[in-house]
Amino acid sequence: MTMDFLKAFGGAITPPMITKAVDLVEHAAAEFLNDATRREYVVEGLMRALGVPEHVARLLVELVVFALKHPRTVLDAEMPSSSGQA
């Protein structure tokens, strides 16, 4: 995910936060079979590691999971159109 994607959140979500969330999501995917268990593991991990409130941790999880499942969608949203209009 690039800085253009993160600008939508007014700097409230930083690249190190995204990196930590990706690490935890990937670890949870390897460790747990149940999606709810994975989510709770990542949310708790983000709250502990980053000191963020639960709602921010949950948002990070959803953003990272979406980006990992739909990388083309995220990249397309960040690329300027060929006509020069964003």
C-alpha positions as CSV (number, residue, x, y, z in Angstrom):
1,M,0.0,0.0,0.0
2,T,1.3,3.4,-0.9
3,M,1.1,6.8,0.7
4,D,-1.7,7.8,-1.7
5,F,-3.9,5.1,-0.2
6,L,-3.0,6.3,3.3
7,K,-3.7,9.9,2.5
8,A,-7.4,9.1,2.6
9,F,-7.1,8.7,6.3
10,G,-5.5,12.0,7.0
11,G,-2.3,10.6,8.3
12,A,-4.1,8.7,11.1
13,I,-2.9,5.4,9.7
14,T,0.8,5.3,9.1
15,P,3.0,2.9,7.1
16,P,4.4,1.3,10.3
17,M,0.9,0.6,11.4
18,I,0.0,-1.0,8.1
19,T,3.3,-3.1,8.2
20,K,2.4,-4.3,11.7
21,A,-1.1,-5.2,10.7
22,V,0.1,-7.1,7.6
23,D,2.6,-9.0,9.7
24,L,-0.1,-10.0,12.2
25,V,-2.7,-10.9,9.5
26,E,-0.2,-13.1,7.8
27,H,0.8,-14.8,11.1
28,A,-2.9,-15.3,12.1
29,A,-3.7,-16.8,8.6
30,A,-1.0,-19.4,9.2
31,E,-1.9,-20.1,12.8
32,F,-5.7,-20.2,13.0
33,L,-8.4,-21.8,10.8
34,N,-11.4,-19.6,11.9
35,D,-11.7,-16.1,10.5
36,A,-13.2,-14.7,13.8
37,T,-10.3,-16.1,15.8
38,R,-7.8,-14.6,13.3
39,R,-9.5,-11.2,13.5
40,E,-9.5,-11.2,17.3
41,Y,-5.9,-12.2,17.4
42,V,-4.9,-9.4,15.1
43,V,-7.1,-6.8,16.8
44,E,-5.6,-7.7,20.2
45,G,-2.1,-7.7,18.8
46,L,-2.5,-4.2,17.2
47,M,-4.0,-2.8,20.4
48,R,-1.0,-4.1,22.4
49,A,1.7,-3.3,19.9
50,L,0.5,0.1,18.7
51,G,-1.6,1.3,21.6
52,V,-4.5,2.1,19.3
53,P,-8.1,1.8,20.3
54,E,-10.2,-1.2,19.3
55,H,-12.1,0.6,16.5
56,V,-8.8,1.7,14.9
57,A,-7.4,-1.8,15.2
58,R,-10.5,-3.3,13.6
59,L,-10.3,-0.8,10.8
60,L,-6.7,-1.7,10.1
61,V,-7.6,-5.4,10.0
62,E,-10.4,-4.8,7.5
63,L,-8.2,-2.5,5.3
64,V,-5.3,-5.0,5.3
65,V,-7.5,-8.0,4.6
66,F,-9.2,-6.2,1.8
67,A,-5.9,-5.1,0.3
68,L,-4.4,-8.6,0.5
69,K,-7.5,-10.2,-1.0
70,H,-7.9,-7.5,-3.7
71,P,-4.4,-6.1,-4.5
72,R,-5.4,-5.0,-8.0
73,T,-8.3,-2.9,-6.7
74,V,-6.1,-1.1,-4.2
75,L,-3.4,-0.5,-6.9
76,D,-6.0,0.8,-9.4
77,A,-7.4,3.2,-6.9
78,E,-3.9,4.7,-6.4
79,M,-3.0,5.0,-10.0
80,P,-3.9,8.3,-11.8
81,S,-6.0,7.8,-14.9
82,S,-4.5,7.9,-18.3
83,S,-6.4,11.1,-19.1
84,G,-4.6,12.9,-16.3
85,Q,-7.6,13.1,-14.0
86,A,-7.6,11.4,-10.7
